[in-house]
């Protein structure tokens, strides 16, 4: 036991003894109360500092490194399911290139999603704060999750008689992740510079680039991309990395 601990124990024992005998020392009691108050102030100051630093770090990570989102629809099944929680890395395309097959989160380029209903009440305000900090996954109603099918310069055509996409002259077998319906819309385009062409894995239930061909052939500006989906974090039994498509990645670059 340290000298300080011995002193505090002695003080507490004396206080107990005084209460038992009915006697008390006002100065001694005032000293004990003062020490207790100082300890409380010190603890409060340290705790506040730790909490503020943790919140600041969380906001910085959410803003510049990664961000949590939740999946609101079935458009990416079976890769991602409704209510899955995912992590999007914001560093992937700051220090590297985007690739065909990447699963990305991007902001609505305009007209892809209906206007979200405004949240009201105290609970909505609390949720807004928790989302800003990064404790709750983002759900602004303006973010989408899709797979990159083509990058700038790629020539994409739908489809072969087997219902496969043709990218830069190569027929692509996407059976490993894509559901039926790739050929539900026929199209042909060359992806403009600084943009990507995206599709959901659940092809018959995805309002993706194919549904917005009237504006820039349905392509999405690179500036709208929030980040690459790198991990599925909830539910725990499906926790793991969200892989890119090796089949799409293997397609040769446009000539």
N, C-alpha and C positions, 0 to 999 in steps of 0.2 A: 504493500500500500504506500502511495506517495505521501509526501508531507502535506500537500494540499488536501488530499482525500482524508488523511488523518485529522486535519484541522476542521474540515467540514463535518466529519463524523462526531468530533468532540463538541462542536457547536450544537449540532442537532441533539446530542445526548444531554447537554446542559439545558437546552430548551425544554426537552421532555421532562427532565428532573425538576425544573422550575415549575412546570405546569402541574406536576404531581404534588409538589409541596405547597402550591398555591402562591409562590413568590415569583416575581418576574423582574427583569432589568430592562427598562424602556429603551436605553441606548443600545443594548445588545439585540433586542427585538428589531429595532430600527435598522441595525447593521445587517441582520439576517435578511430582512425584507429588501434592503437595498441591493444586496448581493444577488438575491433571487431575481429581482427586476433586471439587473444588468445582464445576468445570464440569459433571461428571456429576450432582451433586446438584441444581444449578440446572436442568439439562435435565429431570431426573426430576420436579422440583416443577412446572415449567411444563407438561409433558406431562400429568401427573396432573390439574392444574387444568383444562386444556382438555378432557380426556376426561370428567371429572366434570360440567362445565358442559354439554357436549354431551348426555350421558345425561339430565341433569336437564331440559334443554330438550325432548328427545325425549319424556320422560314427560309433561311439561306439555302438549305438543302433542297427544299421544295421548289424554290425559284430557279436555281442554277444547276442542280445535279439530277434529282429524280422527283417524280410525283406519282401519287397513288390515284387510281381511277377505279370506278366500278363499271361493269358491263351491263347496260340496260336492255339489250335486245338479243335476239337469237341469230343475228346476221353473221356471226363468226363461229357458229357451231360446226363441228364438234371441238374445234380448237379452244374456243372460249365459250362458256355457258352464261346464261342470264344470272346476274348478281355476283359473278366472279369478281374478285379484287385483283387488280394488276398493277405492276410498277412500270412506268415509262422512264427510260433514261434520257435526260436532256443533253447528255454529253456525246451520245453516239454520233451525231451528225455535226457537232462542233469540231470534232477531231477526226472524223472519218466520213466516208461516202455512204450514201443510201444505196441499198442493193435490192434487186428483185427478190421477192419472198419475205422481206422484212414485214413484221406486223407493227403498225404504227398507230399512234393517237394523233389526230389532227383536228384543227378547228374548222367548223363549217365554212366552206368557201362562199356560201350564200345560197339559201333556198333549199339546202339538203334536209334541214330539220325544221319542224314547226317551232314557233315561238314558245319557249318554256313558260309554264304557268308560274307566276311569282310566288315565292314562299312568304308567308306572313306569320306574325306572332313571335313570342319570345323564343320558342324552339327554333324557328327559322334563323333568328339572329345568332343564337348559340351555334347552330350548325355552320353558319357562315364563318364565324370566328374559328371554329375547329377545322374547317376546310382550309382556311387561310394559313393556319399554323401547320397543317399537314397531318393532323390526328385523324380526321375523316377523309375518305377518298373523294376526289373531285367529282361533281355531278352538276355541271353548269347548264346542261341541256344544249350545249353548243359544241361538244366534243364527239368525235366519231372514232371507231376502231375498225381498221380494214387492213388487208394485205396488199403490199405493193406488187403490182403485176408488171408494170413497165416504168422505166426511168427515161430521162430525156434522150431523144433520138431513137428510142425503140419503135419498131414497126409492129403493130399488133393487129391481128385479124381473127375474127371468130366466124366460122370454126371449121375444123375438118369434119368429114362424114361421121367420125367417132365422137364428135362434140368436144374436141380438144382445141385450145387456143394455139395459134401459130404466132410465135414471137421471133422476129428477125429470121424468118424462114424455117424455124424449128417448131415442130409440133410438140406440145408439152403435156405430159401425162401427170395430172394433178390428183389422181385418185387417193394419194396418201392423206390428203387433208380436205379436199374440196368435195362438197356434196353435189348432187345432180343439179343441172340447170345452167351450166356455163353457156350453153348455146341457146338460151331462152331469148336472147337479144343478139342479132347479128350486127357486126360493126367492123370497121377498119380505120385505123388512124396511125399517125406518127406522133409520139409524145413530144410536145413543145419543150423548148429549153426552160429549165428552172421549174419543171412541173413533174408530177408522177401520175400514173394511172392506177387506180385501186379497185379491188373487189373484195366482197365478203366471202368467207369460205362456204357459207350456206347460200349457195348461188340463187336458189329460187326465193329466198327470203332476205335479200339484201338490196337496199336502195343505194347503190354505189355509183361508180363512174358511168356505168352503162345507162343509168336512169337520168343522167344529166349531160348527155352528149351535145345538147344545144349550146352549151357555153364551154369554149375551149376544149371540146371533145370530152367533157367530163373530167378533165384532169385537175389535180389539186396543186396549188402553189407550194413550193418547198417552204416558203415563209410561214405557211399555216401549220406545218408539222410541229407538234409539241415534243415528240420524242419517240424512240423505238421501244416497243413493249418487250421487256427482257425477262420478266418473271411473273408468275401467277402465285399470289401469296395467300389466297383464300378461295375455297375451303382448304384446310390443311391436308386433306387426303389427296389433293391434286396439286399440292405445292411443287413448284419446279420451274425450270427455264422454259420460256416460250420460244421454240426453235423457228428459224427461218426455213424457207423451202430450198433444199439442195437442188431440186429439179429446176426451179426458176433461176437459182444462182448460177447454174451450169450453162444457161443459155448464152451463146456468144454475143458480144457487143454488136450494136448496129454498125454496118459498114457505111 
